[in-house]
Amino acid sequence: MKYQRDIRPEDVTILIPTKNEEEGIGWVIEEFQKLGYNNILVIDGHSTDRTREIAEEKGASVVLQTGRGKGQAVAEAFKMVDSEVIVMIDGDGTYDPKDVEKLLEPIRRGIAEHVIGNRLVNFEKGAFTRLNLIGNKIFNALFRFFYGVPVYDLLTGYRAVTKDLYKSVELEKHGFEVETELTVETIAKGFRIAEVPISYRRRRGDANLHPIKDGWRIGKAIVGMLVRYNPGRYLYFLGFLSLLVGLVMGTYIVAEWNRGVTHYLMAPLTSMFVITGVSMLIFGFVMSYMFKSMSELKRMIRENKEVNGGLK
């Protein structure tokens, strides 16, 4: 039985990291206020336009972040806020504030602590460039392959996270890798993820994302953060590579032996590659099982605490 949570607008902080969003920030704040969400925090990354002034005029709390980058802004905000739920959204008007109820529903039902808004099922024409759309699909496929988690819009900026989650994650990336890092931290610590469809519009104003540079950093983050989630998967990769090299060399040696040519030095080397590959696969399997078991244990302990707390 899942523990139902009563999440009201006053229990939610709308977190909006911004940088030069004067064309969209006012509309985003107004739309949330119409829905009854008045606890709005704008953490600004040193905008040179009227973003901060407009946000203050609309009634939002505005903080100038101490560092640089979206990731640093989010990490700083997580330490400042104490609400039951944080809803993260960009300030450029690409996301529809009305979709906030879709994001909160899995949390209310007690089936997730981190809810991702999937833009790729319903986006306005021109909202993505062809390069960005292809890049998104590649990163999503890469993430599912490495982490085995069915996430289909890893880089979305519209998310809802519970207090238990955002107070326990350790964010180190300061740029646009923050969405990837937050997702990895969620599954590494045994929290549950749900994904809901949302709408996505063309951006108001100029884009802050640099597709090539930021795409490269996001790709590196997906692979690099495997060590936090499940380092055994590195052993899988190295094991398969070593085994493949050994099998190719072994095939060559056998073919040469059938022709009467014996490779005395290559034969033991081939055996080493095969044995090393098999050993790495075995160790990788054991390590993966241990990490998965630990994540499941953390999740079960947390769920029991929630249920027991709800019965009091």
Buried (B, 14 or more C-beta within 10 A) or exposed (E): EEBEBEBEBEBBBBBBBBBBBBBBBBBBBEBBBEEEBBBBBBBBBEBEBBBBEBBBEBEBEBBEBEEEBBBBBBBBBBEEBEBBBBBBBBBBBBBBBEBBEBBBBBBBEBEBBBBBBBBBEEBEEEBBEEEBEEBBEEBBEBBBEBBEBEBBBBBBBBBBBBBBBBEBBEBBBBBBBBBBBBBBBBBBBBBBBBBBBBBBBEBBBEEBBEEEEBBEBBBEBBBBBBEBBBEBBBBBBBBBBBBEBBBEBBEEBEEEEEEEEEBEEBBEBBEEBBEBBBBBBEBBBEBBEEBBEEBEEBBEEBBEEBEEEBEE
